[in-house]
Amino acid sequence: MTSKSVITVIEKAAEMKAYSNALRKAGKSIAFVPTMGALHEGHLSLMREGRKRADTLVVSIFVNPEQFGPGEDYNEYTRDTEGDLGKMERIGVDAVFIPGPEEIYPPGFQTYVQVEELEKPLCGPFRPGHFRGVATVVLKLFNIVKADIAVFGQKDYQQWKIIERMARDLDLDIEILGLPIVREESGLAMSSRNAYLSDQDTQRALSLSRALLEIKSQFANGTYETGKLVDSGKMALVRGSVGDVDYLEIRDGETLENKKEAACGDVAAVAARVGGARLIDNIIL
């Protein structure tokens, strides 16, 4: 375990740019992990990888209002900056950028980024404007932090692919790394929104990962027709009394296009509401 270190806390974009410019001038590389705080082991695994990949590790904490729609949990989203800083100190984070909303979206802000096709499937229809908000804030953070590599979790699979495509399409000089989902011992994908779940809801939420494992098992046993695979997963959701399902689908692992027959590298993805939380999960076939 890395010993505790003192973290440089930066709140202003201009100060963050100056910090990064000084590092780059000194020939130091920068790894970056953008977060919305409420850190759990999934986030910390990204930071550990970033720590290995560069001379300097920068993390951001910003609950981005532009990726929350009407009626979503922006105001209720867990915020624990003091606790987050303690966790980051133990990882060995060098600097944390914690801007206020006005620092990212100053008065008169009107420029947004959309990755048009990749944002349409899966969560797209259920969270209109969400991925526009994600792509915009991530591009802004990339421009402010000026990192060489950015580390994301594959739990937000669609988000990861959108950011990869944005970096490619806009010739951003940054490597995008996606790391596998970190799960509880039970199999539940780690998420800040798991804090919303009662014990009973947590048991129901396990059906999401079980549905995905059922699909993967059927695929490994030679079932490739996506309709049959999805039906097998839906049975697991029914058994777990998860009825409020936004989607359970199999998509091309790169383009997120529909598939009639699944192939290695495709993604099975699910989103459902359990108790007071909207949960997502996926598995790569």
N, C-alpha and C positions, 0 to 999 in steps of 0.2 A: 504494500500500500504506500502511495506517495505521502510523505510527511506534509503537515499543514503548511500552506504558503499564504502570503499576503496577496490579495487580489487588488488590482487597480480597478476601481469602479469609475466608469465614465458615463455621463448623462447627456452630453452635448455631441451632436454629429461632428462639429468642427474639431472638437477635442479628440474624438475617436479617429478622425482622418489624420490629425497631426501625429497621434500615437503610432498609427500604422505606417505613415510616411517615414517616420524616424526609423522604424524597424526595417523597412524595405531599403532605405538608404544605407543601413548598416549591413545589408545582405542577409537579413534574417527572414525565414519563411514563416507564414501565418496559416494556421488551421482555424476554421470557424465552425461553431455549432450554434445555429439560431434556434431559440426555444421561446415558448410562452411561459416559462417558469413552471412552478409546481413539479419540480424535478423528481423523477423516479429512476430506477435502475436502467431503464431503456435509454434515457437521456445520458446517464453517466457512462454507459457503454460507448456512446458516440464520442464523448469527451476523452475517454481513455484512448480510443483509436486516434483522435485528433492529436492527442499528446504525443503519440508515437510518430506521427506523420510530419511534424513541423517543429521549428524552433520555438514558436510562440503559439499558445492556445487562447483564442478569444471566444467567448460565449455571449450571446445576446439574450436578454429577457424583455419581451415586448408582447403584451396581449393585444393583438392587432384588431382594432375595431372593424376594419374593412373586410375581414373574412368571416364576420358574424352577421347573419341575417336577422330580420325582424323576428322577435320571439325566441331567439337563441340565447345562449347562456353567457353573453359577454360580461354582464354585471356580476353574475354568480361565479364566474370562472375562478378557480382557486388561485389565490395570490399569496406567496410565502417567501418574500425576497430574503428575509433573514435566514430562514431555513435553507433556501437554495444556495446562498453564499457559503454557508457552512459545508454543504456537500461539495461545492466546487473547490473550496480550499483543500479538501482532502484529496481531490483528483489532481490538483496542481494547475488549475486554470490561472493564466497570467492576468487577463483583463476581462471584465464583464461590461458590456454596453447596455445600459438600462435607460432608454429614452422615454420621454413622455409622448403622448399622441401628437402634440403640437410640434414636436421636434421632427417627426416623420411626415406628418401631414400639416404643413404650415398653412396659414390662411390663404385661400385662393387656389389650393392644390387641385389640379384637374387632369393629371396625366396618369393613365393606367395601362397595365400590360395584360394581354390575353393570349393564351396559347389555345387557339380556337378549337381544334378538333379533340385534343386530349382532355379538355375540360367538359366535353359533352356527355360522355357515358358515366356509369356508376354514380358517384355522389353529385355529379353536375346537375341533374334535373331536380334533386332534392334540396340543394343548397345554392340557388342561383346567386351569382356574384362572388361566391366563396373563393373560387380559384383565381379570379381576377384580383381579389384582395391578397391572396397568397403570393401570386407571381409579382405583384407590384411591390409588396413589402420586402420580399426576398431580393429583388433587384436593387431596391434602395439600400438594403443592408449590405449587399455585395459591394456596392459603390462606396459605401461609407467605411466598411471594415477592410476592404482591399486585400482579401485573403487569397492564398494560393490554392487552398482546398477547402471545401465545405462538406460537412458530414451530416447525413440525414438518415432517419430510420425508415425501413421498408414497411412499417405498419401503415403509414400514410403512403401507400404504394402509388396511387394516382398523383398525389402531390409530388413525390419523388420524380416520377416520369415527366411531369410538367416542368419541373425545375431543370431537369436534364435537357429537355427540348429547348427551353428558353435560353439556357446557356449556350447551346449549340447554334440555335438560330440567330442569336444576337452577338455571336463571336465573343462571348465573355471569356476572359483569360483566367478561368478558374476550373479546377477539377471538381466534379460532383461525385461523391462517394455515397452509396447506399448500403447500410448494414442490416443484417437480418433482425427480425422481430425478437424482442426479449419477452419471455413469458413467465408468469407465475408458475410455481410447481404444479398447480392444477391444470395448466395449459392456457389460462386466460391471458390474452395479450395485455401487457402493461400499458396503462393509459392514465393520464391525469383525471379523466372523467370516471375512472373506477371508484373514486372517492364518493361519488354520488350514490353508489349501489348499497342497498341493504344486504344482509347475509343471504336472504332468500333470493334477491335479485342477482347476487353474485353466482349462485348456483345455476340460475336460469341462463346467465350470460355465458357460462361454460359451453352451452349448446352451439355457440358460434364457432369455436375452435373444433368442436366435435363434428360439426357439419363439414367443415373444410377437410378434416382428417378423413372423413368418410369418402369424400370426393377423391382425395389423393389415393386412398386405398383401392377404390374401384378403378381408378386410372391405372395404378400399378398392376392390377389384375387383368388389364386388357380391355376395359371399357373406355372408348374414346369419344363416343357420341355425347356432345355436351348436354343435350336435353336429359339423357339418362343419368349422367353424372350429377347434374343439378337436382334432379328429382331425388336422388339418394341423399344429398345434403339436406334437402327440404324436410325429409322424414326425420332427420336428427333434430331440426329446429322444432318440429311439431312435438316430438317426444319431450323436448325441453320446455314446452309451453311458451315458446317465443313466437308470438303471432304478429307483432308489429314490425314486419320486415320490409325495408326499403328495396333491397335487392339481394339476390344470391346468384352470381353469374360467373361464367368463365370467359376470359378475354385474352386476346393476344398480349403477350408479356411486354411488347414494345409499343405497339400502336393502340392498344386497348380496344381494338375492333372485335366485333362478335365473331365467334368461331362455331362452325357446325361440328367439327371434330377437334378435340383437344390434342395438344402436342407438348412435349417437354419444353419448359420455359414459359408456358402460358400461366396465367394467374387466376386462381379461384378467389373471389372476393365477396364479402358479405357486409351489409350494414343493417342494423336493427335497433329498435328502441327497447331498452330494458329498464324498467323503473323510470327514473328521471334522467337517464343517460342515453344518448345516441352513440352506439359503439360500432367500430369498424374492425375488420380483421381480414387477413388474406393468407394464402399459401401458394407457393410456386410449385407447379407440377414438374 
